[in-house]
Amino acid sequence: KMDFSPCELAGLCVCKKCGRKMIRQYSTQHYKKKDGTVSKYEKEFLWCTMSGCTFVKYRSIEADLLEALKYLRELDEKTLKYQLENIVKKEERKVDVEGLRKQVEMRKEDLKRRLKFIYDKYESGIYSDQEFIERRSEIERELEELNNTNIEDPTPVNTQDIDVNLIRKNITSVLDAYQKASHKSDKNKILRAVFDHVVVEILEKGRGSRPAKHAIYPVLKSNFLSSRFLV
């Protein structure tokens, strides 16, 4: 729909059990009371679409993320740095580099196959001299660029060098901006600027009116530690 706008946690939460993205499920139910009046009951869950996984209350995860930021802000310098070692995005950055290297190698192999194809067609008389030279030059030029591509591992985040006061100011700015934001999509932008993703684990399934027990494992974006957060 053209008027669609993402909710607060859109694209952030990942199921610990299966690794899939969790999505929001919202519905309303109407109940008729004994006195004849009708009450409206809203259901809002964070749902893993994988069979066998389960639901957790949407607003509980949102509240937990904000509480996690408040918790970090109040830590002393040594403890804060220790905690950040565990929740800053690092391994995913390494995976991205390895993936890029694989893509470059796959592209090289593809170009080499194309080059062989061109030589075969030229020897068969299908390509003229001019066509052969143009197509060969194009492929060789791209191969040269790929061979000169230097893909280095990103410098790991050194939490010993971070500015603790900057982190505390950033967290305060985030919490203030989130509280003032009136639209769900604005809140989503704020959370996505801070968190790379959030792993959600169901510790105990809910039953009836009893909600599920859960734990969250937020992963911060590394640039949130090194630059000032601007609303």
C-alpha positions in Angstrom: 0.0 0.0 0.0 1.2 3.5 -0.8 0.4 4.8 2.7 2.4 2.0 4.4 4.9 3.1 7.1 7.1 0.8 9.2 6.3 0.2 12.8 8.8 0.8 15.6 10.6 -2.5 15.5 10.4 -3.1 11.7 13.4 -5.0 10.3 15.2 -5.2 13.7 14.2 -8.4 15.5 15.6 -11.8 14.7 14.4 -15.1 16.2 17.2 -16.8 18.1 15.8 -20.3 17.4 15.6 -20.2 13.6 17.4 -16.9 12.6 14.4 -15.5 10.8 13.2 -11.9 10.9 10.3 -11.5 13.3 7.3 -9.5 12.1 4.5 -7.6 13.8 1.0 -9.1 14.0 -1.8 -6.9 15.1 -5.5 -7.7 15.5 -8.5 -6.6 17.4 -11.3 -8.5 19.0 -14.6 -7.3 20.3 -16.3 -8.8 23.4 -19.8 -8.2 24.5 -20.1 -7.7 28.2 -23.0 -8.8 30.4 -24.4 -5.3 30.5 -24.6 -5.3 26.7 -21.7 -2.9 26.1 -18.9 -4.0 23.7 -15.3 -3.8 24.7 -12.4 -3.7 22.3 -9.3 -5.9 22.9 -6.1 -5.2 20.9 -3.6 -7.9 20.3 -0.1 -6.9 19.2 2.7 -9.5 19.0 6.1 -9.9 17.5 5.8 -13.1 15.5 8.3 -15.6 14.0 6.7 -17.1 10.9 8.7 -20.3 11.3 6.5 -23.3 12.4 7.4 -24.2 16.0 8.5 -20.8 17.0 6.2 -18.5 18.8 5.0 -15.0 19.8 6.1 -12.4 22.2 4.3 -9.1 23.1 5.4 -6.4 20.8 5.5 -3.6 23.3 7.5 -5.7 25.8 10.4 -5.9 23.3 10.1 -2.1 22.6 10.2 -1.3 26.3 13.2 -3.7 26.9 15.2 -2.0 24.2 14.7 1.4 25.8 15.5 -0.1 29.2 18.7 -1.6 27.8 19.9 1.8 26.7 19.0 3.3 30.1 21.0 0.5 31.7 24.1 1.2 29.6 23.9 4.9 30.3 24.1 4.4 34.0 27.1 2.0 34.0 30.5 3.1 35.2 33.2 3.5 32.5 34.9 0.1 33.0 31.7 -1.9 33.0 30.3 0.0 30.1 33.3 -0.8 27.9 33.1 -4.4 28.9 29.5 -4.6 28.0 30.1 -2.9 24.7 32.7 -5.6 23.8 29.8 -8.0 23.7 27.1 -6.0 21.9 28.8 -4.1 19.2 28.5 -5.4 15.6 31.8 -7.1 14.7 31.4 -10.6 13.3 28.8 -9.4 10.8 31.3 -6.9 9.4 33.8 -9.7 8.8 31.2 -11.8 7.1 30.4 -8.9 4.8 34.0 -8.6 3.7 34.3 -12.4 3.0 31.1 -12.2 1.0 32.5 -9.3 -1.1 35.7 -11.3 -1.7 33.6 -14.3 -2.9 31.6 -12.1 -5.2 34.8 -10.7 -6.7 36.2 -14.2 -7.3 32.9 -15.3 -8.8 32.9 -12.3 -11.2 36.5 -13.1 -12.2 35.5 -16.7 -13.1 32.5 -15.5 -15.1 34.7 -13.0 -17.1 37.2 -15.7 -17.8 34.5 -17.9 -19.2 33.2 -15.1 -21.3 36.7 -14.5 -22.6 37.0 -18.1 -23.6 33.6 -17.9 -25.3 34.8 -14.9 -27.3 38.0 -16.6 -28.4 36.0 -19.7 -29.5 33.6 -17.5 -31.5 36.4 -15.6 -33.1 38.2 -18.8 -34.1 34.9 -20.0 -35.6 34.7 -16.9 -37.7 31.5 -15.6 -36.1 33.2 -12.4 -34.8 35.1 -10.0 -37.0 38.5 -8.7 -35.9 37.0 -5.5 -34.7 34.2 -7.2 -32.7 36.7 -9.5 -31.1 39.1 -6.7 -30.1 36.3 -4.6 -28.6 34.7 -7.4 -26.6 38.1 -8.8 -25.4 39.3 -5.3 -24.4 36.1 -4.7 -22.4 36.5 -8.0 -20.4 40.2 -7.5 -19.9 39.6 -4.0 -18.6 37.1 -5.3 -16.0 39.4 -8.2 -15.0 42.2 -5.7 -14.4 40.0 -3.6 -12.2 39.0 -6.6 -10.2 42.6 -7.7 -9.8 43.5 -4.3 -8.5 40.7 -4.3 -6.0 42.0 -4.5 -2.5 39.5 -5.7 0.0 40.7 -5.3 3.5 39.1 -6.4 6.8 37.6 -3.4 8.5 39.5 -2.1 11.5 37.8 -3.7 14.5 36.1 -1.5 17.0 38.4 -0.8 19.9 36.2 -0.1 22.8 39.1 0.9 25.0 39.4 4.1 22.9 35.7 5.1 23.0 34.5 8.3 24.5 32.2 7.2 27.4 30.8 10.7 27.8 29.9 10.7 24.1 28.1 7.4 24.4 26.1 8.6 27.4 25.2 11.8 25.5 24.2 9.7 22.4 22.0 7.4 24.5 20.3 10.4 26.2 19.7 12.0 22.7 18.2 8.7 21.5 15.9 8.4 24.5 14.7 12.0 24.3 14.2 11.8 20.5 12.2 8.6 20.9 10.0 10.0 23.6 9.3 13.1 21.5 8.7 11.2 18.2 5.0 11.0 17.5 5.1 8.8 14.4 6.0 5.1 14.5 8.2 5.4 11.3 10.3 8.1 13.0 10.8 5.8 16.0 11.8 3.0 13.7 14.5 5.3 12.1 15.8 6.1 15.6 16.1 2.5 16.6 17.7 1.5 13.4 20.3 4.2 13.7 21.3 2.6 17.0 20.8 -1.1 16.7 22.0 -3.3 13.9 19.6 -6.1 15.0 18.1 -7.6 18.1 18.0 -11.3 18.8 14.9 -12.4 20.6 14.8 -15.6 22.6 11.7 -17.2 24.0 12.5 -18.7 27.4 9.0 -19.9 28.1 6.0 -19.9 25.9 2.9 -17.9 27.0 -0.3 -19.6 27.9 -3.7 -17.9 28.0 -3.4 -14.5 29.6 0.2 -15.3 30.8 2.7 -13.7 28.5 5.8 -15.5 27.2 9.0 -15.1 29.0 11.8 -13.8 26.8 15.3 -12.4 26.6 16.8 -10.0 24.1 20.4 -9.7 22.8 20.7 -6.2 21.2 23.6 -5.6 18.8 24.7 -1.9 18.5 26.0 -0.3 15.3 29.7 0.4 15.6 29.3 4.0 14.3 27.0 4.8 17.2 30.1 4.6 19.4 32.3 6.9 17.4 30.1 9.7 16.2 27.6 12.1 17.7 24.0 11.0 17.3 22.0 13.6 15.5 18.2 13.6 15.5 
